[in-house]
Amino acid sequence: MTTLYVHLDDRILPALGFSRDHHPGRKPVLNDVELLCLIVAQHLLGIASERKWIRYAHTHLLGMFPHLPQQSGWSKRVRQATGLLSAVITELARDTPSWGEITRLIDSTPVPCGKSRETVKRSDLAGHAGYGYCASHSRYFWGFRLYLICTPDGMPVVWGLANPKIGEREAAETMLRHDRHLIRPGQIIIGDKGFAGKDFENFITGELEAELIRPDRKDEKPRFGKLGGIRQWVESVFDTMKGQLTLEEHGGRTIPGVYSRVAGRLLALAAGIWHNWLTGQPNKRSLIAYDH
């Protein structure tokens, strides 16, 4: 946390144009660097509940962060920091050797937001979230799908949330158009069979000047094979997100709430990978050293 704090304060936030005094109105007592470090600490420790996290922080971290807000103030600050969270994730990714790799992985995973019909009817997410099917676990869910493009070591590069009723190719293309500056010409994007489609492949090769590689379908000529071993890389990234980083326990009930909670977990993953590169750890995505 000390290393991350110094790096954020000295390099990343000044480079992004953020400073401790950039907020309009009264200066917040808890500055942005402290907020980011606390968000990373919460998710690396696997504490999904914000109420439980504030109790833990007031008990154990008050000496290092003497201006901790209460739970309502904390939730408000986190929701307001969604743009900052996304920008810092990108800057941490740029600061790792894997940023220069030619390979990118793309896939999606469910982010459930409710488990009962009454929740679906009354939720503020109604009209944004939707029903979808998770083939990996043979289950239906109500919520969003998280689309992630990452490096082979799991560092997030491009990500977004979409209604599950939107097709994978359509959602991925919209996300890539928005963040096309993060994909370099000549890069290889590896996806699953759900991204098969002439229009989507033409978009990747024509507009992004990249290459899409995916497992062969049964009704087409062999080109790339099954790619099972490589596809397992991105599955293991989602496993880390759902296991240690409690992705499916996010507890968000509004669009800003869901977005900021997912962004916070991606920031924790990025910070762990960044620090593992910095300290020369063999498994860059391993977060075991940070969960206690």
KERORO-323595 format. One record per residue (C-alpha): x, y, z; residue in one letter. Coordinates in steps of 0.05 Angstrom, whole numbers, plus 5000, padded with zeros to 4 digits. Last residue first. Layout:
<pts>
XYZa/...
</pts>
This chain:
<pts>
491447765098h/489547735024d/495648094995y/500747524987a/495347084956i/494147564899l/497247144843s/496447474775r/503847584763k/506046884780n/513746904782p/514147514828q/519348034806g/517748574858t/515349094808l/511848574765w/508148324826n/506449044844h/503149174777w/499348504781i/496648684850g/494849394829a/491149154767a/487148644807l/485349174859a/483449654804l/478949124772l/475549034839r/474449774847g/471749834775a/466549294791v/464349684853r/464350344816s/460050084759y/455049734804v/454050344848g/453850844790p/448450414756i/444550314821t/443749724869r/450949494876g/452148934926g/458748704895h/457947984917e/458947694847e/465748024841l/468347774907t/475747954895l/478647304921q/473946844884g/469847204831k/475447634804m/480647084812t/476146604773d/475047144721f/482647164710v/482846404708s/477746404652e/482246904615v/488046424617w/483845804602q/482646064531r/490045974517i/489945234536g/483545094498g/485645424433l/481144934394k/484444984325g/486245634290f/483845564218r/479644944205p/474245054152k/467445224179e/461244874206d/464444574268k/466745244293r/474245384300d/476745694365p/478146444361r/483546904334i/481947624316l/487348044284e/488748794291a/488149374243e/482849684288l/478249894231e/479349344180g/481948734220t/477648804282i/471549094245f/472148554191n/472148024246e/465848324275f/462348344208d/464347634190k/462147324255g/465146884309a/465647254376f/461646734413g/466646204391k/471746464442d/476547044439g/483947194425i/485747894402i/492347944365i/495548634360q/498048894294g/495249594301p/494949804375r/488749744418i/488050254475l/486250814427h/480150404406r/476950544474d/469850744452h/470150334388r/472549734428l/466749774476m/461649834421t/464849254384e/464848814446a/457548944460a/455448794388e/459748164385r/457247894451e/449948014434g/445848474478i/440948094521k/446148044576p/445748804586n/452749084583a/458549274629l/465349504604g/472649344602w/479049524565v/486249404589v/485648974651p/492148614671m/490847854670g/497947594655d/495947474582p/493848204575t/486548394584c/480148544547i/474148474593l/466748474582y/462748434646l/455648184634r/449948514671f/444448324720g/439347774725w/442047054722f/440546394688y/444745774703r/448845244669s/455345444705h/459645554643s/453545674599a/451546294638c/444746514613y/442147224614g/436547644644y/437048394643g/440149014673a/438849714647h/431249764647g/430749574720a/437349764754l/433550194805d/430949534831s/423549434847r/421448914796k/428148544793v/428548524869t/421448254873e/423147704823r/428847464867s/436347364858k/438948054840g/445048394811c/448947824779p/455448004742v/456047474689p/462647374651t/465447624585s/471547474543d/477347804507i/484847644512l/490248094483r/496847874452t/502148334422i/505648474488e/507749194503g/502849274561w/505848624591s/511949024615p/507649404666t/506750164673d/501550214618r/497049744658a/497750184719l/495750784676e/489550424649t/487150224718i/488350934742v/483751224688a/478150724704s/478450884778l/478551634766l/472351594723g/468651194775t/470551644833a/463751944850q/460951254868r/466851134915v/466051804949r/458551694961k/459650994989s/464851265038w/460351825061g/454751325075s/459450845111q/462751355156q/468751745133p/475951575147l/480152185165h/485651855206p/488051405150f/494551085175m/492551065249g/485250935231l/487150285194l/485249725241h/478649875277t/476050445233h/478150035171a/474549405195y/468149785210r/468650135143i/469649465108w/463549145142k/459149705117r/462249675048e/460748935044s/465348534997a/471348455043i/476248025003g/482648305033l/484948494963l/478148834954h/478549285014q/485949445006a/484949674934v/479150134955i/483250405013l/489050564967c/484450924918l/481251344973l/487951525003e/490351764935v/483852144923d/484152544988n/480152405051l/478553085082v/475153315019p/476554055001k/470254465003r/467454664935g/469954374870p/474953804875h/481753914842h/485454074907d/488853414919r/491053394847s/488553044784f/491353214715g/492252484695l/499852554698a/499252864768p/494952274789l/499751744762i/506551994782r/507952254852d/501352104889d/499551464854l/506651184858h/507351394931v/500751074951y/502150434912l/508950344946t/505850475015t/500050005000m/
</pts>
